[in-house]
Amino acid sequence: MWPDSYQSYSMFFASDCGMGRCFSSYSAAKNGVSTETTKLGPLSSQMQLERVRNYIKKGMQEGAELVAGGAEPPEGVPQGGYYVRPTVFGRVKNSMTIAQEEIFGPVLSIIPYKDEEEAVRIANDTVYGLAGAVWSKDEARAQRIARRIRAGQIDINGGAFNMNAPFGGYKQSGHGREAGVYGLEEFLEYKSLQLKG
């Protein structure tokens, strides 16, 4: 879709040349909740609903460009559900709350970058590091960039989740791993024998 982009699930870094295409791609989410190919379910609780709406309001207060969605309830959803409009913010600065905190809701922050160095710097400028993604026409380049991002899992060009690969985060996203051999090692107890020489 874009020549090169870097994603951290709730953040999307788009090169300047890809910004307009990125905005138009999300315009379909502006008012609707579901399409033929996309379904949006409710959040887990009233508390989480309010939390996500407060992040959306905070993004607008801090000057991010609201491209789609917003804090209002979506139209056409079942009564009593904890639904939030799919929301997209453009021209987000990495210092903004919506770029630095984990929202856990259908909110995407698009952060522009000028070159590869700036994209990696932005991606690593967070206290979190659970997962991210890199998209590029050049897979070798995507892998090179992915190795520089401080996150426990990086998807390359939409790579599927691998249950045999270790899963876990860096920094405040946690330590230790689940799944794969590394996940099994969490259940092992090691013993050292100190022998007299």
ZALUM-611005 format. One record per residue: x, y, z negated of N, C-alpha, C in turn; residue number from 1. Coordinates in nm, 4 decimals, padded with zeros to 6 digits. Layout:
N
[node [X, Y, Z], [X, Y, Z], [X, Y, Z], NUM];
...
END
This chain:
197
[node [00.0822, -00.1185, 00.0000], [00.0000, 00.0000, 00.0000], [00.0874, 00.1260, 00.0000], 1];
[node [00.1829, 00.1356, -00.0919], [00.2745, 00.2484, -00.0966], [00.4138, 00.1970, -00.0692], 2];
[node [00.5023, 00.2817, -00.0174], [00.6365, 00.2349, 00.0122], [00.7071, 00.1829, -00.1122], 3];
[node [00.7008, 00.2540, -00.2211], [00.7606, 00.2098, -00.3464], [00.6804, 00.2682, -00.4603], 4];
[node [00.6482, 00.1859, -00.5573], [00.5775, 00.2352, -00.6746], [00.6116, 00.1468, -00.7928], 5];
[node [00.5951, 00.2022, -00.9101], [00.6315, 00.1342, -01.0325], [00.5139, 00.1464, -01.1264], 6];
[node [00.4728, 00.0369, -01.1847], [00.3521, 00.0362, -01.2652], [00.3809, -00.0206, -01.4021], 7];
[node [00.3213, 00.0401, -01.5018], [00.3326, -00.0091, -01.6382], [00.1920, -00.0311, -01.6917], 8];
[node [00.1082, -00.0947, -01.6132], [-00.0311, -00.1288, -01.6420], [-00.1208, -00.0103, -01.6706], 9];
[node [-00.0926, 00.0749, -01.7686], [-00.1789, 00.1910, -01.7883], [-00.1175, 00.3152, -01.7250], 10];
[node [00.0032, 00.3016, -01.6691], [00.0681, 00.4119, -01.6006], [00.1075, 00.3653, -01.4618], 11];
[node [00.1066, 00.4580, -01.3689], [00.1442, 00.4261, -01.2317], [00.2336, 00.5379, -01.1843], 12];
[node [00.3556, 00.5051, -01.1440], [00.4483, 00.6053, -01.0949], [00.4424, 00.6024, -00.9435], 13];
[node [00.4045, 00.7129, -00.8821], [00.3909, 00.7182, -00.7368], [00.4890, 00.8183, -00.6797], 14];
[node [00.5590, 00.7764, -00.5748], [00.6502, 00.8699, -00.5100], [00.5676, 00.9843, -00.4524], 15];
[node [00.6310, 01.0998, -00.4372], [00.5591, 01.2168, -00.3877], [00.4860, 01.1874, -00.2570], 16];
[node [00.5474, 01.1073, -00.1682], [00.4842, 01.0791, -00.0393], [00.3625, 00.9894, -00.0537], 17];
[node [00.3535, 00.9128, -00.1629], [00.2417, 00.8219, -00.1798], [00.1297, 00.8760, -00.2664], 18];
[node [00.1467, 00.9956, -00.3224], [00.0514, 01.0487, -00.4189], [-00.0886, 01.0649, -00.3601], 19];
[node [-00.1015, 01.1265, -00.2444], [-00.2334, 01.1493, -00.1852], [-00.3065, 01.0200, -00.1567], 20];
[node [-00.2357, 00.9205, -00.1045], [-00.2970, 00.7913, -00.0775], [-00.3424, 00.7250, -00.2064], 21];
[node [-00.2650, 00.7438, -00.3120], [-00.2997, 00.6847, -00.4410], [-00.4285, 00.7467, -00.4937], 22];
[node [-00.4417, 00.8792, -00.4854], [-00.5624, 00.9459, -00.5326], [-00.6844, 00.8974, -00.4556], 23];
[node [-00.6742, 00.8900, -00.3226], [-00.7902, 00.8509, -00.2434], [-00.8284, 00.7056, -00.2677], 24];
[node [-00.7313, 00.6205, -00.3004], [-00.7611, 00.4802, -00.3268], [-00.8465, 00.4622, -00.4505], 25];
[node [-00.8337, 00.5531, -00.5464], [-00.9090, 00.5409, -00.6694], [-01.0381, 00.6220, -00.6692], 26];
[node [-01.0655, 00.6940, -00.5616], [-01.1857, 00.7772, -00.5599], [-01.3127, 00.6942, -00.5680], 27];
[node [-01.3075, 00.5699, -00.5270], [-01.4254, 00.4828, -00.5343], [-01.4670, 00.4565, -00.6785], 28];
[node [-01.3737, 00.4689, -00.7703], [-01.4045, 00.4422, -00.9106], [-01.4730, 00.5604, -00.9787], 29];
[node [-01.4876, 00.6711, -00.9077], [-01.5330, 00.7952, -00.9701], [-01.6627, 00.7793, -01.0486], 30];
[node [-01.7645, 00.7193, -00.9919], [-01.8922, 00.7091, -01.0616], [-01.9360, 00.5664, -01.0885], 31];
[node [-01.8904, 00.4734, -01.0095], [-01.9408, 00.3371, -01.0226], [-01.8677, 00.2554, -01.1261], 32];
[node [-01.9283, 00.1481, -01.1660], [-01.8671, 00.0548, -01.2589], [-01.8281, -00.0718, -01.1854], 33];
[node [-01.9109, -00.1168, -01.0912], [-01.8831, -00.2411, -01.0207], [-01.8980, -00.2216, -00.8704], 34];
[node [-01.8179, -00.2957, -00.7951], [-01.8318, -00.3019, -00.6501], [-01.8384, -00.4495, -00.6145], 35];
[node [-01.8426, -00.4793, -00.4862], [-01.8466, -00.6194, -00.4455], [-01.7208, -00.6939, -00.4870], 36];
[node [-01.6076, -00.6239, -00.4948], [-01.4814, -00.6913, -00.5260], [-01.4300, -00.6633, -00.6666], 37];
[node [-01.4911, -00.5710, -00.7369], [-01.4417, -00.5335, -00.8697], [-01.5547, -00.5309, -00.9697], 38];
[node [-01.5327, -00.5930, -01.0830], [-01.6306, -00.5918, -01.1917], [-01.5642, -00.5321, -01.3147], 39];
[node [-01.6368, -00.4491, -01.3861], [-01.5859, -00.3886, -01.5082], [-01.6731, -00.4308, -01.6239], 40];
[node [-01.6130, -00.4914, -01.7242], [-01.6867, -00.5330, -01.8420], [-01.6751, -00.4294, -01.9525], 41];
[node [-01.7458, -00.4523, -02.0618], [-01.7422, -00.3577, -02.1731], [-01.6148, -00.3744, -02.2560], 42];
[node [-01.5856, -00.2734, -02.3370], [-01.4781, -00.2827, -02.4351], [-01.5258, -00.3684, -02.5515], 43];
[node [-01.4382, -00.3964, -02.6457], [-01.4689, -00.4924, -02.7522], [-01.5556, -00.4380, -02.8644], 44];
[node [-01.5585, -00.3064, -02.8865], [-01.6309, -00.2529, -03.0019], [-01.6597, -00.1045, -02.9842], 45];
[node [-01.7479, -00.0527, -03.0681], [-01.7761, 00.0906, -03.0699], [-01.6492, 00.1691, -03.1050], 46];
[node [-01.5693, 00.1160, -03.1974], [-01.4457, 00.1829, -03.2371], [-01.3501, 00.1972, -03.1189], 47];
[node [-01.3355, 00.0902, -03.0402], [-01.2474, 00.0967, -02.9235], [-01.3044, 00.1896, -02.8170], 48];
[node [-01.4346, 00.1901, -02.8008], [-01.5004, 00.2809, -02.7061], [-01.4663, 00.4263, -02.7412], 49];
[node [-01.4802, 00.4629, -02.8664], [-01.4510, 00.5997, -02.9097], [-01.3023, 00.6299, -02.8943], 50];
[node [-01.2191, 00.5319, -02.9232], [-01.0748, 00.5507, -02.9098], [-01.0377, 00.5835, -02.7650], 51];
[node [-01.0913, 00.5063, -02.6703], [-01.0605, 00.5279, -02.5287], [-01.1163, 00.6622, -02.4821], 52];
[node [-01.2382, 00.6948, -02.5208], [-01.2956, 00.8248, -02.4823], [-01.2126, 00.9400, -02.5375], 53];
[node [-01.1611, 00.9251, -02.6595], [-01.0769, 01.0301, -02.7174], [-00.9467, 01.0460, -02.6385], 54];
[node [-00.8901, 00.9352, -02.5898], [-00.7711, 00.9455, -02.5055], [-00.8033, 01.0200, -02.3752], 55];
[node [-00.9183, 00.9929, -02.3171], [-00.9575, 01.0612, -02.1941], [-00.9701, 01.2113, -02.2207], 56];
[node [-01.0351, 01.2486, -02.3285], [-01.0483, 01.3906, -02.3639], [-00.9117, 01.4534, -02.3893], 57];
[node [-00.8239, 01.3800, -02.4565], [-00.6894, 01.4299, -02.4857], [-00.6115, 01.4532, -02.3571], 58];
[node [-00.6254, 01.3624, -02.2599], [-00.5584, 01.3797, -02.1313], [-00.6009, 01.5085, -02.0633], 59];
[node [-00.7308, 01.5373, -02.0658], [-00.7811, 01.6613, -02.0047], [-00.7311, 01.7831, -02.0827], 60];
[node [-00.7321, 01.7760, -02.2157], [-00.6850, 01.8874, -02.2987], [-00.5379, 01.9176, -02.2745], 61];
[node [-00.4582, 01.8140, -02.2511], [-00.3144, 01.8333, -02.2316], [-00.2787, 01.8714, -02.0880], 62];
[node [-00.3785, 01.8814, -01.9990], [-00.3539, 01.9322, -01.8648], [-00.3377, 01.8307, -01.7542], 63];
[node [-00.3644, 01.7030, -01.7798], [-00.3598, 01.6044, -01.6717], [-00.4763, 01.6301, -01.5767], 64];
[node [-00.4583, 01.5999, -01.4504], [-00.5628, 01.6198, -01.3495], [-00.6573, 01.4994, -01.3491], 65];
[node [-00.7852, 01.5233, -01.3808], [-00.8842, 01.4161, -01.3788], [-00.9219, 01.3893, -01.2334], 66];
[node [-00.8819, 01.2741, -01.1828], [-00.9054, 01.2381, -01.0425], [-01.0359, 01.1599, -01.0291], 67];
[node [-01.0635, 01.0745, -01.1249], [-01.1843, 00.9919, -01.1203], [-01.2247, 00.9564, -01.2627], 68];
[node [-01.3553, 00.9343, -01.2821], [-01.4048, 00.8904, -01.4119], [-01.4258, 01.0044, -01.5087], 69];
[node [-01.3994, 00.9797, -01.6351], [-01.4177, 01.0794, -01.7399], [-01.4710, 01.0131, -01.8657], 70];
[node [-01.4930, 01.0942, -01.9680], [-01.5332, 01.0425, -02.0989], [-01.6825, 01.0117, -02.1095], 71];
[node [-01.7633, 01.0574, -02.0134], [-01.9074, 01.0322, -02.0193], [-01.9364, 00.8841, -01.9959], 72];
[node [-02.0492, 00.8362, -02.0491], [-02.0854, 00.6955, -02.0228], [-02.1103, 00.6730, -01.8732], 73];
[node [-02.0737, 00.5575, -01.8204], [-02.0997, 00.5288, -01.6796], [-02.2481, 00.5050, -01.6550], 74];
[node [-02.2884, 00.5212, -01.5308], [-02.4279, 00.4976, -01.4926], [-02.4478, 00.3503, -01.4585], 75];
[node [-02.5697, 00.3023, -01.4813], [-02.6078, 00.1688, -01.4354], [-02.5486, 00.0529, -01.5129], 76];
[node [-02.5170, 00.0735, -01.6396], [-02.4640, -00.0371, -01.7196], [-02.5688, -00.0812, -01.8201], 77];
[node [-02.5604, -00.2053, -01.8668], [-02.6590, -00.2536, -01.9640], [-02.6568, -00.1715, -02.0937], 78];
[node [-02.7729, -00.1521, -02.1524], [-02.7841, -00.0793, -02.2793], [-02.7098, -00.1546, -02.3887], 79];
[node [-02.6473, -00.0796, -02.4775], [-02.5814, -00.1403, -02.5924], [-02.4407, -00.1887, -02.5668], 80];
[node [-02.3921, -00.1812, -02.4430], [-02.2554, -00.2234, -02.4133], [-02.1580, -00.1097, -02.4368], 81];
[node [-02.0345, -00.1428, -02.4612], [-01.9315, -00.0424, -02.4893], [-01.8537, -00.0128, -02.3612], 82];
[node [-01.9210, 00.0511, -02.2655], [-01.8627, 00.0759, -02.1343], [-01.7963, 00.2129, -02.1257], 83];
[node [-01.6861, 00.2182, -02.0521], [-01.6157, 00.3424, -02.0232], [-01.5994, 00.3511, -01.8723], 84];
[node [-01.6160, 00.4700, -01.8182], [-01.5923, 00.4880, -01.6741], [-01.4466, 00.4573, -01.6419], 85];
[node [-01.4205, 00.3858, -01.5325], [-01.2810, 00.3727, -01.4883], [-01.2276, 00.5143, -01.4648], 86];
[node [-01.1186, 00.5478, -01.5288], [-01.0686, 00.6849, -01.5265], [-00.9261, 00.6880, -01.4742], 87];
[node [-00.9013, 00.7838, -01.3849], [-00.7690, 00.8018, -01.3268], [-00.7256, 00.9462, -01.3493], 88];
[node [-00.6062, 00.9617, -01.4042], [-00.5450, 01.0930, -01.4206], [-00.4276, 01.1049, -01.3254], 89];
[node [-00.4175, 01.2176, -01.2588], [-00.3048, 01.2462, -01.1727], [-00.2194, 01.3560, -01.2325], 90];
[node [-00.1006, 01.3688, -01.1758], [-00.0060, 01.4718, -01.2178], [00.0187, 01.4702, -01.3686], 91];
[node [00.0314, 01.3498, -01.4200], [00.0568, 01.3309, -01.5634], [00.2048, 01.3537, -01.5893], 92];
[node [00.2345, 01.4229, -01.6978], [00.3735, 01.4392, -01.7422], [00.4014, 01.3304, -01.8449], 93];
[node [00.5221, 01.2787, -01.8438], [00.5537, 01.1680, -01.9323], [00.5496, 01.2063, -02.0797], 94];
[node [00.5485, 01.3342, -02.1104], [00.5400, 01.3792, -02.2495], [00.3968, 01.3777, -02.3017], 95];
[node [00.2975, 01.3600, -02.2135], [00.1568, 01.3624, -02.2548], [00.1210, 01.2367, -02.3340], 96];
[node [00.0247, 01.2504, -02.4223], [-00.0204, 01.1392, -02.5064], [-00.0631, 01.0195, -02.4227], 97];
[node [-00.1375, 01.0437, -02.3137], [-00.1876, 00.9327, -02.2317], [-00.0760, 00.8585, -02.1600], 98];
[node [00.0424, 00.9188, -02.1505], [00.1568, 00.8506, -02.0901], [00.2394, 00.7772, -02.1948], 99];
[node [00.2297, 00.8173, -02.3195], [00.3170, 00.7619, -02.4229], [00.2505, 00.6578, -02.5119], 100];
[node [00.1182, 00.6523, -02.5146], [00.0500, 00.5599, -02.6051], [-00.0286, 00.4553, -02.5263], 101];
[node [-00.0479, 00.3393, -02.5886], [-00.1218, 00.2305, -02.5253], [-00.2713, 00.2527, -02.5471], 102];
[node [-00.3454, 00.2685, -02.4387], [-00.4872, 00.3037, -02.4461], [-00.5756, 00.1801, -02.4575], 103];
[node [-00.5434, 00.0731, -02.3930], [-00.6225, -00.0504, -02.3913], [-00.7660, -00.0242, -02.3462], 104];
[node [-00.7770, 00.0394, -02.2316], [-00.9057, 00.0668, -02.1689], [-00.8810, 00.0968, -02.0220], 105];
[node [-00.9881, 00.1140, -01.9431], [-00.9737, 00.1349, -01.7981], [-00.9309, 00.2772, -01.7638], 106];
[node [-00.8111, 00.3145, -01.8075], [-00.7570, 00.4479, -01.7850], [-00.6196, 00.4329, -01.7214], 107];
[node [-00.5994, 00.4994, -01.6088], [-00.4732, 00.4933, -01.5367], [-00.4128, 00.6325, -01.5304], 108];
[node [-00.2862, 00.6443, -01.5658], [-00.2133, 00.7705, -01.5581], [-00.1128, 00.7617, -01.4444], 109];
[node [-00.1234, 00.8515, -01.3471], [-00.0324, 00.8521, -01.2330], [00.0745, 00.9576, -01.2578], 110];
[node [00.1992, 00.9134, -01.2607], [00.3114, 01.0011, -01.2896], [00.3987, 01.0102, -01.1642], 111];
[node [00.4105, 01.1290, -01.1053], [00.4943, 01.1409, -00.9849], [00.6436, 01.1347, -01.0189], 112];
[node [00.7232, 01.0864, -00.9238], [00.8684, 01.0830, -00.9391], [00.9317, 01.1202, -00.8066], 113];
[node [01.0555, 01.1665, -00.8111], [01.1256, 01.2095, -00.6897], [01.2127, 01.0993, -00.6301], 114];
[node [01.2782, 01.0198, -00.7160], [01.3679, 00.9162, -00.6657], [01.3710, 00.7984, -00.7640], 115];
[node [01.4427, 00.6952, -00.7240], [01.4494, 00.5721, -00.8029], [01.5016, 00.5971, -00.9445], 116];
[node [01.6045, 00.6794, -00.9572], [01.6621, 00.7083, -01.0891], [01.5582, 00.7703, -01.1813], 117];
[node [01.4809, 00.8655, -01.1292], [01.3793, 00.9300, -01.2122], [01.2686, 00.8315, -01.2493], 118];
[node [01.2297, 00.7455, -01.1570], [01.1247, 00.6473, -01.1861], [01.1672, 00.5539, -01.2994], 119];
[node [01.2909, 00.5059, -01.2953], [01.3400, 00.4165, -01.4005], [01.3496, 00.4922, -01.5328], 120];
[node [01.3967, 00.6159, -01.5294], [01.4070, 00.6961, -01.6517], [01.2693, 00.7151, -01.7144], 121];
[node [01.1692, 00.7469, -01.6338], [01.0324, 00.7655, -01.6846], [00.9800, 00.6341, -01.7429], 122];
[node [00.9982, 00.5251, -01.6706], [00.9471, 00.3949, -01.7170], [01.0080, 00.3555, -01.8509], 123];
[node [01.1329, 00.3904, -01.8734], [01.2004, 00.3523, -01.9973], [01.1825, 00.4543, -02.1095], 124];
[node [01.1234, 00.5679, -02.0801], [01.1070, 00.6740, -02.1798], [00.9782, 00.6527, -02.2592], 125];
[node [00.9734, 00.5434, -02.3326], [00.8580, 00.5091, -02.4140], [00.9047, 00.4187, -02.5276], 126];
[node [00.8299, 00.4171, -02.6358], [00.8648, 00.3283, -02.7474], [00.8124, 00.1870, -02.7230], 127];
[node [00.7350, 00.1684, -02.6152], [00.6780, 00.0379, -02.5845], [00.7525, -00.0278, -02.4693], 128];
[node [00.7306, -00.1577, -02.4523], [00.7953, -00.2298, -02.3431], [00.7410, -00.3702, -02.3285], 129];
[node [00.6089, -00.3841, -02.3206], [00.5518, -00.5177, -02.3074], [00.5614, -00.5671, -02.1635], 130];
[node [00.5072, -00.4913, -02.0692], [00.5036, -00.5384, -01.9308], [00.4952, -00.4207, -01.8350], 131];
[node [00.5264, -00.4477, -01.7105], [00.5188, -00.3475, -01.6054], [00.5178, -00.4168, -01.4705], 132];
[node [00.5257, -00.3373, -01.3656], [00.5280, -00.3934, -01.2308], [00.6050, -00.3000, -01.1385], 133];
[node [00.6654, -00.3582, -01.0363], [00.7352, -00.2817, -00.9342], [00.6826, -00.3286, -00.7990], 134];
[node [00.6503, -00.2321, -00.7136], [00.6028, -00.2619, -00.5783], [00.6985, -00.1953, -00.4794], 135];
[node [00.7439, -00.2701, -00.3804], [00.8323, -00.2145, -00.2789], [00.8279, -00.3025, -00.1545], 136];
[node [00.8476, -00.2422, -00.0395], [00.8604, -00.3201, 00.0840], [00.9881, -00.4034, 00.0821], 137];
[node [01.0876, -00.3571, 00.0078], [01.2177, -00.4240, -00.0026], [01.2212, -00.5023, -00.1338], 138];
[node [01.2008, -00.6345, -00.1260], [01.1928, -00.7156, -00.2484], [01.3230, -00.7147, -00.3279], 139];
[node [01.4373, -00.7105, -00.2608], [01.5654, -00.7047, -00.3322], [01.5737, -00.5753, -00.4130], 140];
[node [01.5278, -00.4666, -00.3553], [01.5259, -00.3385, -00.4271], [01.4313, -00.3467, -00.5462], 141];
[node [01.3148, -00.4058, -00.5266], [01.2175, -00.4196, -00.6353], [01.2782, -00.4985, -00.7511], 142];
[node [01.3482, -00.6066, -00.7211], [01.4105, -00.6858, -00.8268], [01.5212, -00.6076, -00.8965], 143];
[node [01.5975, -00.5313, -00.8204], [01.7044, -00.4506, -00.8793], [01.6464, -00.3482, -00.9769], 144];
[node [01.5379, -00.2848, -00.9388], [01.4733, -00.1854, -01.0253], [01.4118, -00.2546, -01.1464], 145];
[node [01.3461, -00.3671, -01.1253], [01.2817, -00.4402, -01.2353], [01.3828, -00.4763, -01.3437], 146];
[node [01.5035, -00.5129, -01.3051], [01.6065, -00.5482, -01.4030], [01.6456, -00.4290, -01.4897], 147];
[node [01.6225, -00.3084, -01.4420], [01.6604, -00.1872, -01.5168], [01.5493, -00.1383, -01.6092], 148];
[node [01.4286, -00.1887, -01.5925], [01.3169, -00.1439, -01.6756], [01.3141, -00.2252, -01.8046], 149];
[node [01.3082, -00.1565, -01.9176], [01.3122, -00.2201, -02.0495], [01.1732, -00.2670, -02.0895], 150];
[node [01.1320, -00.3781, -02.0325], [01.0035, -00.4401, -02.0657], [01.0217, -00.5914, -02.0590], 151];
[node [00.9419, -00.6633, -02.1364], [00.9561, -00.8074, -02.1459], [00.9126, -00.8833, -02.0222], 152];
[node [00.8262, -00.8248, -01.9424], [00.7793, -00.8907, -01.8202], [00.7579, -00.7847, -01.7135], 153];
[node [00.8095, -00.8097, -01.5944], [00.7891, -00.7194, -01.4810], [00.7346, -00.8022, -01.3646], 154];
[node [00.6174, -00.7646, -01.3151], [00.5608, -00.8286, -01.1962], [00.6217, -00.7623, -01.0732], 155];
[node [00.6609, -00.8420, -00.9751], [00.7175, -00.7909, -00.8505], [00.6135, -00.8080, -00.7405], 156];
[node [00.5721, -00.6994, -00.6799], [00.4774, -00.7005, -00.5680], [00.3543, -00.7867, -00.5952], 157];
[node [00.3005, -00.7746, -00.7155], [00.1780, -00.8461, -00.7493], [00.1980, -00.9913, -00.7867], 158];
[node [00.3175, -01.0274, -00.8273], [00.3459, -01.1655, -00.8662], [00.2508, -01.2143, -00.9744], 159];
[node [00.2092, -01.3387, -00.9631], [00.1123, -01.3973, -01.0569], [00.1791, -01.4268, -01.1914], 160];
[node [00.0999, -01.4251, -01.2965], [00.1473, -01.4567, -01.4306], [00.1910, -01.6029, -01.4341], 161];
[node [00.3096, -01.6298, -01.4865], [00.3657, -01.7645, -01.4914], [00.3639, -01.8124, -01.6357], 162];
[node [00.2817, -01.9121, -01.6670], [00.2693, -01.9633, -01.8033], [00.3963, -02.0327, -01.8527], 163];
[node [00.4876, -02.0677, -01.7626], [00.6122, -02.1312, -01.8040], [00.7224, -02.0312, -01.8343], 164];
[node [00.6982, -01.9052, -01.8014], [00.7982, -01.8013, -01.8272], [00.7781, -01.7452, -01.9674], 165];
[node [00.8860, -01.7043, -02.0325], [00.8697, -01.6447, -02.1658], [00.7934, -01.5137, -02.1578], 166];
[node [00.7046, -01.4900, -02.2558], [00.6250, -01.3676, -02.2590], [00.6452, -01.2985, -02.3931], 167];
[node [00.6767, -01.1710, -02.3889], [00.6946, -01.0914, -02.5093], [00.7503, -00.9558, -02.4708], 168];
[node [00.7578, -00.8665, -02.5682], [00.7949, -00.7296, -02.5369], [00.9306, -00.6872, -02.5870], 169];
[node [00.9652, -00.5629, -02.5544], [01.0839, -00.4943, -02.6037], [01.0355, -00.3817, -02.6942], 170];
[node [01.1258, -00.3268, -02.7701], [01.1003, -00.2091, -02.8541], [00.9795, -00.2325, -02.9442], 171];
[node [00.8857, -00.1372, -02.9527], [00.7717, -00.1520, -03.0428], [00.6615, -00.2434, -02.9877], 172];
[node [00.6861, -00.3039, -02.8728], [00.5917, -00.4032, -02.8211], [00.6217, -00.5418, -02.8762], 173];
[node [00.7158, -00.5515, -02.9677], [00.7383, -00.6774, -03.0379], [00.8678, -00.7457, -03.0028], 174];
[node [00.9004, -00.8418, -03.0863], [01.0191, -00.9240, -03.0665], [00.9746, -01.0699, -03.0661], 175];
[node [01.0562, -01.1554, -03.0093], [01.0173, -01.2952, -02.9976], [00.9431, -01.3184, -02.8674], 176];
[node [00.9258, -01.4443, -02.8334], [00.8625, -01.4802, -02.7069], [00.7604, -01.5904, -02.7266], 177];
[node [00.6600, -01.5896, -02.6408], [00.5615, -01.6968, -02.6310], [00.5837, -01.7656, -02.4976], 178];
[node [00.5385, -01.8907, -02.4879], [00.5411, -01.9686, -02.3635], [00.6827, -02.0099, -02.3246], 179];
[node [00.6903, -02.1106, -02.2388], [00.8178, -02.1600, -02.1920], [00.9042, -02.2145, -02.3053], 180];
[node [01.0283, -02.2451, -02.2754], [01.1225, -02.2974, -02.3743], [01.1413, -02.1982, -02.4880], 181];
[node [01.1467, -02.0684, -02.4552], [01.1679, -01.9662, -02.5580], [01.0529, -01.9637, -02.6576], 182];
[node [00.9317, -01.9871, -02.6110], [00.8170, -01.9928, -02.7006], [00.8232, -02.1112, -02.7938], 183];
[node [00.8697, -02.2268, -02.7434], [00.8825, -02.3457, -02.8275], [00.9892, -02.3269, -02.9350], 184];
[node [01.0929, -02.2519, -02.9023], [01.2001, -02.2300, -02.9991], [01.1509, -02.1551, -03.1227], 185];
[node [01.0419, -02.0821, -03.1117], [00.9850, -02.0121, -03.2275], [00.9445, -02.1108, -03.3368], 186];
[node [00.9169, -02.2366, -03.2993], [00.8703, -02.3373, -03.3947], [00.9828, -02.4256, -03.4486], 187];
[node [01.1040, -02.4021, -03.4027], [01.2177, -02.4825, -03.4477], [01.2842, -02.4174, -03.5680], 188];
[node [01.3383, -02.5013, -03.6532], [01.4180, -02.4530, -03.7652], [01.5598, -02.5080, -03.7468], 189];
[node [01.6564, -02.4191, -03.7495], [01.7942, -02.4592, -03.7298], [01.8627, -02.4719, -03.8654], 190];
[node [01.9555, -02.5640, -03.8743], [02.0321, -02.5825, -03.9967], [02.1791, -02.5838, -03.9619], 191];
[node [02.2572, -02.5127, -04.0385], [02.4024, -02.5119, -04.0221], [02.4646, -02.5915, -04.1346], 192];
[node [02.5595, -02.6774, -04.1020], [02.6358, -02.7514, -04.2018], [02.7743, -02.6887, -04.2094], 193];
[node [02.8111, -02.6413, -04.3277], [02.9412, -02.5787, -04.3486], [03.0344, -02.6849, -04.4073], 194];
[node [03.1271, -02.7325, -04.3275], [03.2163, -02.8405, -04.3680], [03.3496, -02.7868, -04.4193], 195];
[node [03.4008, -02.8545, -04.5187], [03.5307, -02.8179, -04.5733], [03.6375, -02.8614, -04.4742], 196];
[node [03.7228, -02.7675, -04.4336], [03.8230, -02.7910, -04.3322], [03.9348, -02.8709, -04.3786], 197];
END
